[in-house]
Amino acid sequence: MKNEVLERISREVQDNDVVLYMKGSAAFPQCGFSAAIVQILESLGIPFVTVDVLGNATLRQALKEFADWPSTPQLYIKGEFVGGCDIVREMHSAGELHAFLAEKGILR
């Protein structure tokens, strides 16, 4: 089962330019950290896919292993793990997130 979930995560991050694994949805985040990343992504005007991890303990555990990162939310851009809330906030504040998105062809 866990291998199937790891394969699912791999497909999701490869098939979508920007994926946010979060608690809740973009329309109704269930934690402040998830809400903060949604707000940042929406402020940049880029399309992104969200995956709610709250109802699936296997998915939450597999995510920890997939990125070797202990918590949610987790942001992936063009298949690459970017980080959690603190990292995304810091990158955004420093202009690094915009530059990274431009480098990946998502922002101009």
Biopython code that builds the backbone (N, CA, C, O; Angstrom):
import numpy as np
from Bio.PDB.StructureBuilder import StructureBuilder

atoms = [
    (1, "MET", "N", (0.817, -1.206, 0.000)),
    (1, "MET", "CA", (0.000, 0.000, 0.000)),
    (1, "MET", "C", (0.852, 1.257, 0.000)),
    (1, "MET", "O", (0.587, 2.192, -0.756)),
    (2, "LYS", "N", (1.889, 1.284, 0.858)),
    (2, "LYS", "CA", (2.716, 2.480, 0.937)),
    (2, "LYS", "C", (3.435, 2.742, -0.389)),
    (2, "LYS", "O", (3.566, 3.892, -0.809)),
    (3, "ASN", "N", (3.902, 1.671, -1.049)),
    (3, "ASN", "CA", (4.562, 1.851, -2.345)),
    (3, "ASN", "C", (3.620, 2.472, -3.368)),
    (3, "ASN", "O", (4.031, 3.297, -4.184)),
    (4, "GLU", "N", (2.356, 2.070, -3.318)),
    (4, "GLU", "CA", (1.357, 2.645, -4.222)),
    (4, "GLU", "C", (1.188, 4.136, -3.946)),
    (4, "GLU", "O", (1.058, 4.934, -4.875)),
    (5, "VAL", "N", (1.191, 4.502, -2.688)),
    (5, "VAL", "CA", (1.033, 5.907, -2.321)),
    (5, "VAL", "C", (2.269, 6.700, -2.730)),
    (5, "VAL", "O", (2.140, 7.821, -3.221)),
    (6, "LEU", "N", (3.449, 6.149, -2.541)),
    (6, "LEU", "CA", (4.672, 6.820, -2.988)),
    (6, "LEU", "C", (4.664, 7.010, -4.502)),
    (6, "LEU", "O", (5.094, 8.053, -4.996)),
    (7, "GLU", "N", (4.182, 6.022, -5.236)),
    (7, "GLU", "CA", (4.070, 6.140, -6.690)),
    (7, "GLU", "C", (3.061, 7.218, -7.065)),
    (7, "GLU", "O", (3.267, 7.966, -8.021)),
    (8, "ARG", "N", (1.970, 7.293, -6.309)),
    (8, "ARG", "CA", (0.954, 8.329, -6.546)),
    (8, "ARG", "C", (1.567, 9.716, -6.361)),
    (8, "ARG", "O", (1.369, 10.598, -7.196)),
    (9, "ILE", "N", (2.310, 9.911, -5.274)),
    (9, "ILE", "CA", (2.956, 11.199, -5.020)),
    (9, "ILE", "C", (3.909, 11.535, -6.163)),
    (9, "ILE", "O", (3.912, 12.658, -6.668)),
    (10, "SER", "N", (4.699, 10.576, -6.558)),
    (10, "SER", "CA", (5.653, 10.782, -7.648)),
    (10, "SER", "C", (4.940, 11.220, -8.922)),
    (10, "SER", "O", (5.385, 12.153, -9.590)),
    (11, "ARG", "N", (3.847, 10.563, -9.260)),
    (11, "ARG", "CA", (3.067, 10.933, -10.448)),
    (11, "ARG", "C", (2.506, 12.348, -10.311)),
    (11, "ARG", "O", (2.574, 13.145, -11.247)),
    (12, "GLU", "N", (1.953, 12.651, -9.138)),
    (12, "GLU", "CA", (1.349, 13.977, -8.942)),
    (12, "GLU", "C", (2.367, 15.099, -9.095)),
    (12, "GLU", "O", (2.079, 16.118, -9.724)),
    (13, "VAL", "N", (3.548, 14.919, -8.528)),
    (13, "VAL", "CA", (4.541, 16.004, -8.607)),
    (13, "VAL", "C", (5.185, 16.084, -9.987)),
    (13, "VAL", "O", (5.698, 17.137, -10.365)),
    (14, "GLN", "N", (5.167, 14.986, -10.747)),
    (14, "GLN", "CA", (5.702, 15.013, -12.108)),
    (14, "GLN", "C", (4.675, 15.527, -13.113)),
    (14, "GLN", "O", (5.039, 16.162, -14.103)),
    (15, "ASP", "N", (3.392, 15.255, -12.864)),
    (15, "ASP", "CA", (2.343, 15.606, -13.817)),
    (15, "ASP", "C", (1.816, 17.034, -13.669)),
    (15, "ASP", "O", (1.110, 17.526, -14.548)),
    (16, "ASN", "N", (2.153, 17.698, -12.568)),
    (16, "ASN", "CA", (1.659, 19.044, -12.307)),
    (16, "ASN", "C", (2.829, 19.983, -12.033)),
    (16, "ASN", "O", (3.766, 19.622, -11.321)),
    (17, "ASP", "N", (2.775, 21.178, -12.594)),
    (17, "ASP", "CA", (3.873, 22.125, -12.408)),
    (17, "ASP", "C", (4.050, 22.531, -10.948)),
    (17, "ASP", "O", (5.176, 22.609, -10.456)),
    (18, "VAL", "N", (2.944, 22.790, -10.256)),
    (18, "VAL", "CA", (2.995, 23.232, -8.865)),
    (18, "VAL", "C", (1.978, 22.426, -8.067)),
    (18, "VAL", "O", (0.781, 22.452, -8.355)),
    (19, "VAL", "N", (2.471, 21.712, -7.059)),
    (19, "VAL", "CA", (1.608, 20.887, -6.207)),
    (19, "VAL", "C", (1.863, 21.251, -4.752)),
    (19, "VAL", "O", (3.007, 21.331, -4.305)),
    (20, "LEU", "N", (0.780, 21.466, -4.029)),
    (20, "LEU", "CA", (0.857, 21.758, -2.608)),
    (20, "LEU", "C", (0.102, 20.678, -1.838)),
    (20, "LEU", "O", (-1.120, 20.563, -1.938)),
    (21, "TYR", "N", (0.845, 19.895, -1.075)),
    (21, "TYR", "CA", (0.239, 18.940, -0.152)),
    (21, "TYR", "C", (-0.041, 19.721, 1.123)),
    (21, "TYR", "O", (0.864, 20.298, 1.726)),
    (22, "MET", "N", (-1.297, 19.731, 1.521)),
    (22, "MET", "CA", (-1.703, 20.627, 2.598)),
    (22, "MET", "C", (-2.841, 20.027, 3.414)),
    (22, "MET", "O", (-3.406, 18.989, 3.069)),
    (23, "LYS", "N", (-3.149, 20.702, 4.487)),
    (23, "LYS", "CA", (-4.302, 20.338, 5.310)),
    (23, "LYS", "C", (-5.465, 21.195, 4.842)),
    (23, "LYS", "O", (-5.462, 22.415, 5.012)),
    (24, "GLY", "N", (-6.459, 20.543, 4.252)),
    (24, "GLY", "CA", (-7.607, 21.250, 3.699)),
    (24, "GLY", "C", (-7.435, 21.483, 2.212)),
    (24, "GLY", "O", (-6.725, 20.752, 1.520)),
    (25, "SER", "N", (-8.101, 22.516, 1.744)),
    (25, "SER", "CA", (-8.052, 22.865, 0.319)),
    (25, "SER", "C", (-7.676, 24.335, 0.180)),
    (25, "SER", "O", (-7.634, 25.073, 1.165)),
    (26, "ALA", "N", (-7.405, 24.746, -1.045)),
    (26, "ALA", "CA", (-7.071, 26.152, -1.277)),
    (26, "ALA", "C", (-8.227, 27.051, -0.846)),
    (26, "ALA", "O", (-8.010, 28.140, -0.316)),
    (27, "ALA", "N", (-9.443, 26.592, -1.075)),
    (27, "ALA", "CA", (-10.612, 27.383, -0.704)),
    (27, "ALA", "C", (-10.877, 27.368, 0.801)),
    (27, "ALA", "O", (-11.466, 28.303, 1.344)),
    (28, "PHE", "N", (-10.433, 26.294, 1.475)),
    (28, "PHE", "CA", (-10.709, 26.170, 2.906)),
    (28, "PHE", "C", (-9.545, 25.482, 3.615)),
    (28, "PHE", "O", (-9.662, 24.331, 4.034)),
    (29, "PRO", "N", (-8.412, 26.196, 3.748)),
    (29, "PRO", "CA", (-7.256, 25.610, 4.436)),
    (29, "PRO", "C", (-7.600, 25.283, 5.892)),
    (29, "PRO", "O", (-8.353, 26.007, 6.543)),
    (30, "GLN", "N", (-7.038, 24.189, 6.385)),
    (30, "GLN", "CA", (-7.327, 23.738, 7.739)),
    (30, "GLN", "C", (-6.190, 24.004, 8.718)),
    (30, "GLN", "O", (-6.245, 23.554, 9.863)),
    (31, "CYS", "N", (-5.169, 24.725, 8.289)),
    (31, "CYS", "CA", (-4.118, 25.160, 9.213)),
    (31, "CYS", "C", (-3.504, 26.446, 8.678)),
    (31, "CYS", "O", (-3.549, 26.719, 7.479)),
    (32, "GLY", "N", (-2.941, 27.217, 9.569)),
    (32, "GLY", "CA", (-2.367, 28.501, 9.194)),
    (32, "GLY", "C", (-1.192, 28.386, 8.252)),
    (32, "GLY", "O", (-1.001, 29.246, 7.392)),
    (33, "PHE", "N", (-0.395, 27.330, 8.400)),
    (33, "PHE", "CA", (0.771, 27.145, 7.530)),
    (33, "PHE", "C", (0.327, 26.864, 6.094)),
    (33, "PHE", "O", (0.885, 27.409, 5.141)),
    (34, "SER", "N", (-0.679, 26.011, 5.958)),
    (34, "SER", "CA", (-1.222, 25.733, 4.626)),
    (34, "SER", "C", (-1.823, 26.995, 4.024)),
    (34, "SER", "O", (-1.614, 27.290, 2.847)),
    (35, "ALA", "N", (-2.571, 27.741, 4.834)),
    (35, "ALA", "CA", (-3.198, 28.981, 4.357)),
    (35, "ALA", "C", (-2.143, 29.984, 3.883)),
    (35, "ALA", "O", (-2.348, 30.677, 2.887)),
    (36, "ALA", "N", (-1.026, 30.061, 4.591)),
    (36, "ALA", "CA", (0.031, 31.011, 4.225)),
    (36, "ALA", "C", (0.606, 30.691, 2.845)),
    (36, "ALA", "O", (0.828, 31.598, 2.042)),
    (37, "ILE", "N", (0.848, 29.410, 2.565)),
    (37, "ILE", "CA", (1.401, 29.057, 1.249)),
    (37, "ILE", "C", (0.372, 29.299, 0.156)),
    (37, "ILE", "O", (0.715, 29.797, -0.917)),
    (38, "VAL", "N", (-0.883, 28.955, 0.413)),
    (38, "VAL", "CA", (-1.941, 29.220, -0.564)),
    (38, "VAL", "C", (-1.976, 30.713, -0.883)),
    (38, "VAL", "O", (-2.060, 31.093, -2.051)),
    (39, "GLN", "N", (-1.915, 31.550, 0.129)),
    (39, "GLN", "CA", (-1.956, 32.994, -0.067)),
    (39, "GLN", "C", (-0.778, 33.471, -0.922)),
    (39, "GLN", "O", (-0.946, 34.316, -1.801)),
    (40, "ILE", "N", (0.398, 32.932, -0.663)),
    (40, "ILE", "CA", (1.581, 33.308, -1.447)),
    (40, "ILE", "C", (1.407, 32.900, -2.902)),
    (40, "ILE", "O", (1.642, 33.703, -3.805)),
    (41, "LEU", "N", (1.001, 31.665, -3.135)),
    (41, "LEU", "CA", (0.829, 31.188, -4.510)),
    (41, "LEU", "C", (-0.246, 31.981, -5.238)),
    (41, "LEU", "O", (-0.083, 32.336, -6.405)),
    (42, "GLU", "N", (-1.344, 32.258, -4.544)),
    (42, "GLU", "CA", (-2.412, 33.039, -5.171)),
    (42, "GLU", "C", (-1.953, 34.464, -5.468)),
    (42, "GLU", "O", (-2.347, 35.038, -6.483)),
    (43, "SER", "N", (-1.125, 35.044, -4.595)),
    (43, "SER", "CA", (-0.631, 36.404, -4.833)),
    (43, "SER", "C", (0.262, 36.468, -6.070)),
    (43, "SER", "O", (0.364, 37.509, -6.719)),
    (44, "LEU", "N", (0.905, 35.351, -6.387)),
    (44, "LEU", "CA", (1.755, 35.284, -7.569)),
    (44, "LEU", "C", (0.957, 35.009, -8.846)),
    (44, "LEU", "O", (1.466, 35.153, -9.957)),
    (45, "GLY", "N", (-0.307, 34.610, -8.662)),
    (45, "GLY", "CA", (-1.179, 34.383, -9.805)),
    (45, "GLY", "C", (-0.854, 33.149, -10.616)),
    (45, "GLY", "O", (-1.133, 33.097, -11.814)),
    (46, "ILE", "N", (-0.272, 32.164, -9.976)),
    (46, "ILE", "CA", (0.069, 30.944, -10.713)),
    (46, "ILE", "C", (-0.938, 29.836, -10.399)),
    (46, "ILE", "O", (-1.435, 29.746, -9.276)),
    (47, "PRO", "N", (-1.234, 29.005, -11.380)),
    (47, "PRO", "CA", (-2.108, 27.868, -11.107)),
    (47, "PRO", "C", (-1.362, 26.811, -10.293)),
    (47, "PRO", "O", (-0.169, 26.585, -10.493)),
    (48, "PHE", "N", (-2.076, 26.175, -9.384)),
    (48, "PHE", "CA", (-1.469, 25.113, -8.597)),
    (48, "PHE", "C", (-2.527, 24.104, -8.202)),
    (48, "PHE", "O", (-3.718, 24.408, -8.134)),
    (49, "VAL", "N", (-2.057, 22.892, -7.944)),
    (49, "VAL", "CA", (-2.906, 21.789, -7.526)),
    (49, "VAL", "C", (-2.694, 21.586, -6.032)),
    (49, "VAL", "O", (-1.567, 21.659, -5.543)),
    (50, "THR", "N", (-3.779, 21.332, -5.313)),
    (50, "THR", "CA", (-3.640, 21.012, -3.898)),
    (50, "THR", "C", (-4.103, 19.582, -3.655)),
    (50, "THR", "O", (-4.994, 19.069, -4.332)),
    (51, "VAL", "N", (-3.472, 18.957, -2.670)),
    (51, "VAL", "CA", (-3.861, 17.620, -2.242)),
    (51, "VAL", "C", (-4.063, 17.684, -0.731)),
    (51, "VAL", "O", (-3.138, 18.001, 0.017)),
    (52, "ASP", "N", (-5.275, 17.383, -0.298)),
    (52, "ASP", "CA", (-5.615, 17.399, 1.122)),
    (52, "ASP", "C", (-5.101, 16.116, 1.776)),
    (52, "ASP", "O", (-5.448, 15.016, 1.346)),
    (53, "VAL", "N", (-4.281, 16.256, 2.804)),
    (53, "VAL", "CA", (-3.693, 15.093, 3.471)),
    (53, "VAL", "C", (-4.451, 14.685, 4.731)),
    (53, "VAL", "O", (-4.133, 13.660, 5.333)),
    (54, "LEU", "N", (-5.436, 15.460, 5.135)),
    (54, "LEU", "CA", (-6.089, 15.212, 6.423)),
    (54, "LEU", "C", (-6.789, 13.863, 6.524)),
    (54, "LEU", "O", (-6.753, 13.231, 7.580)),
    (55, "GLY", "N", (-7.411, 13.420, 5.470)),
    (55, "GLY", "CA", (-8.182, 12.189, 5.538)),
    (55, "GLY", "C", (-7.406, 10.923, 5.235)),
    (55, "GLY", "O", (-7.995, 9.846, 5.135)),
    (56, "ASN", "N", (-6.081, 11.035, 5.085)),
    (56, "ASN", "CA", (-5.316, 9.872, 4.642)),
    (56, "ASN", "C", (-3.985, 9.785, 5.408)),
    (56, "ASN", "O", (-2.995, 10.409, 5.026)),
    (57, "ALA", "N", (-3.982, 9.013, 6.474)),
    (57, "ALA", "CA", (-2.778, 8.857, 7.303)),
    (57, "ALA", "C", (-1.637, 8.220, 6.520)),
    (57, "ALA", "O", (-0.473, 8.553, 6.744)),
    (58, "THR", "N", (-1.953, 7.310, 5.608)),
    (58, "THR", "CA", (-0.916, 6.665, 4.799)),
    (58, "THR", "C", (-0.232, 7.693, 3.904)),
    (58, "THR", "O", (0.989, 7.671, 3.750)),
    (59, "LEU", "N", (-1.005, 8.580, 3.322)),
    (59, "LEU", "CA", (-0.446, 9.639, 2.486)),
    (59, "LEU", "C", (0.440, 10.572, 3.317)),
    (59, "LEU", "O", (1.533, 10.935, 2.882)),
    (60, "ARG", "N", (-0.018, 10.954, 4.490)),
    (60, "ARG", "CA", (0.792, 11.835, 5.350)),
    (60, "ARG", "C", (2.132, 11.197, 5.681)),
    (60, "ARG", "O", (3.163, 11.869, 5.640)),
    (61, "GLN", "N", (2.133, 9.912, 6.009)),
    (61, "GLN", "CA", (3.376, 9.218, 6.340)),
    (61, "GLN", "C", (4.274, 9.075, 5.112)),
    (61, "GLN", "O", (5.487, 9.267, 5.194)),
    (62, "ALA", "N", (3.670, 8.738, 3.980)),
    (62, "ALA", "CA", (4.445, 8.568, 2.750)),
    (62, "ALA", "C", (5.095, 9.882, 2.322)),
    (62, "ALA", "O", (6.221, 9.880, 1.823)),
    (63, "LEU", "N", (4.401, 10.996, 2.512)),
    (63, "LEU", "CA", (4.973, 12.304, 2.174)),
    (63, "LEU", "C", (6.233, 12.578, 2.972)),
    (63, "LEU", "O", (7.206, 13.109, 2.438)),
    (64, "LYS", "N", (6.222, 12.219, 4.243)),
    (64, "LYS", "CA", (7.403, 12.413, 5.090)),
    (64, "LYS", "C", (8.599, 11.667, 4.518)),
    (64, "LYS", "O", (9.719, 12.178, 4.516)),
    (65, "GLU", "N", (8.356, 10.469, 4.037)),
    (65, "GLU", "CA", (9.424, 9.652, 3.467)),
    (65, "GLU", "C", (9.830, 10.150, 2.079)),
    (65, "GLU", "O", (11.015, 10.176, 1.747)),
    (66, "PHE", "N", (8.850, 10.542, 1.279)),
    (66, "PHE", "CA", (9.101, 10.946, -0.098)),
    (66, "PHE", "C", (10.085, 12.110, -0.167)),
    (66, "PHE", "O", (11.019, 12.099, -0.968)),
    (67, "ALA", "N", (9.866, 13.107, 0.678)),
    (67, "ALA", "CA", (10.711, 14.304, 0.649)),
    (67, "ALA", "C", (11.721, 14.340, 1.783)),
    (67, "ALA", "O", (12.528, 15.265, 1.875)),
    (68, "ASP", "N", (11.676, 13.343, 2.637)),
    (68, "ASP", "CA", (12.503, 13.360, 3.845)),
    (68, "ASP", "C", (12.269, 14.674, 4.596)),
    (68, "ASP", "O", (13.205, 15.355, 5.012)),
    (69, "TRP", "N", (10.985, 14.999, 4.753)),
    (69, "TRP", "CA", (10.553, 16.230, 5.401)),
    (69, "TRP", "C", (9.453, 15.876, 6.390)),
    (69, "TRP", "O", (8.506, 15.183, 6.018)),
    (70, "PRO", "N", (9.545, 16.326, 7.635)),
    (70, "PRO", "CA", (8.680, 15.802, 8.681)),
    (70, "PRO", "C", (7.267, 16.358, 8.764)),
    (70, "PRO", "O", (6.457, 15.852, 9.541)),
    (71, "SER", "N", (6.952, 17.385, 7.985)),
    (71, "SER", "CA", (5.663, 18.028, 8.211)),
    (71, "SER", "C", (4.968, 18.419, 6.918)),
    (71, "SER", "O", (5.530, 18.341, 5.825)),
    (72, "THR", "N", (3.727, 18.841, 7.089)),
    (72, "THR", "CA", (2.891, 19.345, 6.010)),
    (72, "THR", "C", (2.528, 20.771, 6.383)),
    (72, "THR", "O", (2.288, 21.037, 7.561)),
    (73, "PRO", "N", (2.478, 21.685, 5.454)),
    (73, "PRO", "CA", (2.428, 21.533, 4.008)),
    (73, "PRO", "C", (3.791, 21.291, 3.366)),
    (73, "PRO", "O", (4.844, 21.563, 3.942)),
    (74, "GLN", "N", (3.716, 20.767, 2.148)),
    (74, "GLN", "CA", (4.902, 20.555, 1.329)),
    (74, "GLN", "C", (4.609, 21.079, -0.075)),
    (74, "GLN", "O", (3.594, 20.735, -0.680)),
    (75, "LEU", "N", (5.516, 21.915, -0.582)),
    (75, "LEU", "CA", (5.349, 22.492, -1.910)),
    (75, "LEU", "C", (6.346, 21.883, -2.880)),
    (75, "LEU", "O", (7.536, 21.774, -2.584)),
    (76, "TYR", "N", (5.842, 21.487, -4.046)),
    (76, "TYR", "CA", (6.663, 20.932, -5.131)),
    (76, "TYR", "C", (6.459, 21.795, -6.369)),
    (76, "TYR", "O", (5.333, 22.144, -6.721)),
    (77, "ILE", "N", (7.561, 22.132, -7.018)),
    (77, "ILE", "CA", (7.512, 22.906, -8.255)),
    (77, "ILE", "C", (8.322, 22.158, -9.300)),
    (77, "ILE", "O", (9.506, 21.876, -9.120)),
    (78, "LYS", "N", (7.637, 21.842, -10.414)),
    (78, "LYS", "CA", (8.258, 21.092, -11.517)),
    (78, "LYS", "C", (8.962, 19.832, -11.005)),
    (78, "LYS", "O", (10.081, 19.523, -11.413)),
    (79, "GLY", "N", (8.292, 19.119, -10.112)),
    (79, "GLY", "CA", (8.812, 17.856, -9.609)),
    (79, "GLY", "C", (9.834, 17.981, -8.502)),
    (79, "GLY", "O", (10.296, 16.968, -7.975)),
    (80, "GLU", "N", (10.200, 19.200, -8.137)),
    (80, "GLU", "CA", (11.236, 19.428, -7.134)),
    (80, "GLU", "C", (10.614, 19.882, -5.815)),
    (80, "GLU", "O", (9.787, 20.794, -5.791)),
    (81, "PHE", "N", (11.016, 19.245, -4.729)),
    (81, "PHE", "CA", (10.549, 19.647, -3.411)),
    (81, "PHE", "C", (11.156, 20.997, -3.064)),
    (81, "PHE", "O", (12.375, 21.163, -3.093)),
    (82, "VAL", "N", (10.300, 21.963, -2.734)),
    (82, "VAL", "CA", (10.760, 23.307, -2.388)),
    (82, "VAL", "C", (10.886, 23.444, -0.880)),
    (82, "VAL", "O", (11.904, 23.928, -0.386)),
    (83, "GLY", "N", (9.869, 23.028, -0.146)),
    (83, "GLY", "CA", (9.919, 23.114, 1.305)),
    (83, "GLY", "C", (8.555, 23.287, 1.917)),
    (83, "GLY", "O", (7.524, 23.148, 1.258)),
    (84, "GLY", "N", (8.576, 23.595, 3.192)),
    (84, "GLY", "CA", (7.363, 23.850, 3.950)),
    (84, "GLY", "C", (7.119, 25.345, 4.061)),
    (84, "GLY", "O", (7.702, 26.140, 3.323)),
    (85, "CYS", "N", (6.264, 25.710, 4.976)),
    (85, "CYS", "CA", (5.811, 27.088, 5.093)),
    (85, "CYS", "C", (6.947, 28.075, 5.349)),
    (85, "CYS", "O", (7.041, 29.094, 4.664)),
    (86, "ASP", "N", (7.801, 27.792, 6.313)),
    (86, "ASP", "CA", (8.863, 28.747, 6.651)),
    (86, "ASP", "C", (9.787, 28.998, 5.459)),
    (86, "ASP", "O", (10.153, 30.140, 5.179)),
    (87, "ILE", "N", (10.152, 27.946, 4.775)),
    (87, "ILE", "CA", (11.045, 28.088, 3.618)),
    (87, "ILE", "C", (10.364, 28.868, 2.500)),
    (87, "ILE", "O", (10.969, 29.757, 1.900)),
    (88, "VAL", "N", (9.107, 28.535, 2.221)),
    (88, "VAL", "CA", (8.379, 29.232, 1.156)),
    (88, "VAL", "C", (8.211, 30.707, 1.512)),
    (88, "VAL", "O", (8.380, 31.572, 0.652)),
    (89, "ARG", "N", (7.883, 31.002, 2.758)),
    (89, "ARG", "CA", (7.761, 32.406, 3.193)),
    (89, "ARG", "C", (9.078, 33.157, 3.006)),
    (89, "ARG", "O", (9.097, 34.268, 2.475)),
    (90, "GLU", "N", (10.173, 32.546, 3.445)),
    (90, "GLU", "CA", (11.481, 33.188, 3.322)),
    (90, "GLU", "C", (11.848, 33.416, 1.859)),
    (90, "GLU", "O", (12.328, 34.487, 1.488)),
    (91, "MET", "N", (11.617, 32.395, 1.033)),
    (91, "MET", "CA", (11.910, 32.536, -0.392)),
    (91, "MET", "C", (11.075, 33.653, -1.011)),
    (91, "MET", "O", (11.575, 34.445, -1.810)),
    (92, "HIS", "N", (9.809, 33.707, -0.637)),
    (92, "HIS", "CA", (8.916, 34.734, -1.179)),
    (92, "HIS", "C", (9.377, 36.131, -0.745)),
    (92, "HIS", "O", (9.446, 37.045, -1.567)),
    (93, "SER", "N", (9.687, 36.293, 0.520)),
    (93, "SER", "CA", (10.130, 37.595, 1.050)),
    (93, "SER", "C", (11.412, 38.072, 0.385)),
    (93, "SER", "O", (11.587, 39.266, 0.141)),
    (94, "ALA", "N", (12.301, 37.140, 0.097)),
    (94, "ALA", "CA", (13.592, 37.488, -0.503)),
    (94, "ALA", "C", (13.540, 37.601, -2.026)),
    (94, "ALA", "O", (14.537, 37.957, -2.655)),
    (95, "GLY", "N", (12.378, 37.299, -2.625)),
    (95, "GLY", "CA", (12.267, 37.317, -4.077)),
    (95, "GLY", "C", (12.775, 36.051, -4.740)),
    (95, "GLY", "O", (12.760, 35.931, -5.965)),
    (96, "GLU", "N", (13.226, 35.108, -3.926)),
    (96, "GLU", "CA", (13.785, 33.870, -4.474)),
    (96, "GLU", "C", (12.710, 32.962, -5.059)),
    (96, "GLU", "O", (12.973, 32.241, -6.021)),
    (97, "LEU", "N", (11.510, 32.984, -4.497)),
    (97, "LEU", "CA", (10.440, 32.128, -5.016)),
    (97, "LEU", "C", (10.048, 32.579, -6.415)),
    (97, "LEU", "O", (9.889, 31.753, -7.313)),
    (98, "HIS", "N", (9.893, 33.875, -6.602)),
    (98, "HIS", "CA", (9.563, 34.408, -7.927)),
    (98, "HIS", "C", (10.650, 34.034, -8.931)),
    (98, "HIS", "O", (10.356, 33.616, -10.051)),
    (99, "ALA", "N", (11.905, 34.189, -8.520)),
    (99, "ALA", "CA", (13.026, 33.848, -9.404)),
    (99, "ALA", "C", (13.027, 32.356, -9.737)),
    (99, "ALA", "O", (13.275, 31.977, -10.882)),
    (100, "PHE", "N", (12.756, 31.521, -8.756)),
    (100, "PHE", "CA", (12.725, 30.081, -8.974)),
    (100, "PHE", "C", (11.600, 29.709, -9.936)),
    (100, "PHE", "O", (11.793, 28.898, -10.842)),
    (101, "LEU", "N", (10.427, 30.302, -9.736)),
    (101, "LEU", "CA", (9.301, 30.050, -10.627)),
    (101, "LEU", "C", (9.603, 30.527, -12.054)),
    (101, "LEU", "O", (9.213, 29.878, -13.024)),
    (102, "ALA", "N", (10.283, 31.636, -12.171)),
    (102, "ALA", "CA", (10.669, 32.134, -13.499)),
    (102, "ALA", "C", (11.680, 31.190, -14.139)),
    (102, "ALA", "O", (11.579, 30.877, -15.326)),
    (103, "GLU", "N", (12.639, 30.743, -13.363)),
    (103, "GLU", "CA", (13.650, 29.797, -13.863)),
    (103, "GLU", "C", (13.000, 28.513, -14.363)),
    (103, "GLU", "O", (13.466, 27.915, -15.333)),
    (104, "LYS", "N", (11.930, 28.091, -13.706)),
    (104, "LYS", "CA", (11.227, 26.869, -14.089)),
    (104, "LYS", "C", (10.201, 27.102, -15.202)),
    (104, "LYS", "O", (9.530, 26.165, -15.634)),
    (105, "GLY", "N", (10.082, 28.343, -15.662)),
    (105, "GLY", "CA", (9.166, 28.657, -16.767)),
    (105, "GLY", "C", (7.722, 28.829, -16.352)),
    (105, "GLY", "O", (6.829, 28.775, -17.197)),
    (106, "ILE", "N", (7.475, 29.033, -15.075)),
    (106, "ILE", "CA", (6.107, 29.186, -14.597)),
    (106, "ILE", "C", (5.715, 30.656, -14.523)),
    (106, "ILE", "O", (4.561, 31.000, -14.782)),
    (107, "LEU", "N", (6.643, 31.514, -14.178)),
    (107, "LEU", "CA", (6.437, 32.959, -14.135)),
    (107, "LEU", "C", (7.389, 33.628, -15.108)),
    (107, "LEU", "O", (8.469, 33.113, -15.397)),
    (108, "ARG", "N", (6.985, 34.751, -15.595)),
    (108, "ARG", "CA", (7.842, 35.522, -16.497)),
    (108, "ARG", "C", (8.478, 36.660, -15.740)),
    (108, "ARG", "O", (9.241, 37.436, -16.317)),
]
sb = StructureBuilder()
sb.init_structure("model")
sb.init_model(0)
sb.init_chain("A")
sb.init_seg("    ")
for serial, (resi, resn, name, xyz) in enumerate(atoms, 1):
    if name == "N":
        sb.init_residue(resn, " ", resi, " ")
    sb.init_atom(name, np.array(xyz, "f"), 0.0, 1.0, " ", f" {name:<3s}", serial, name[0])
structure = sb.get_structure()
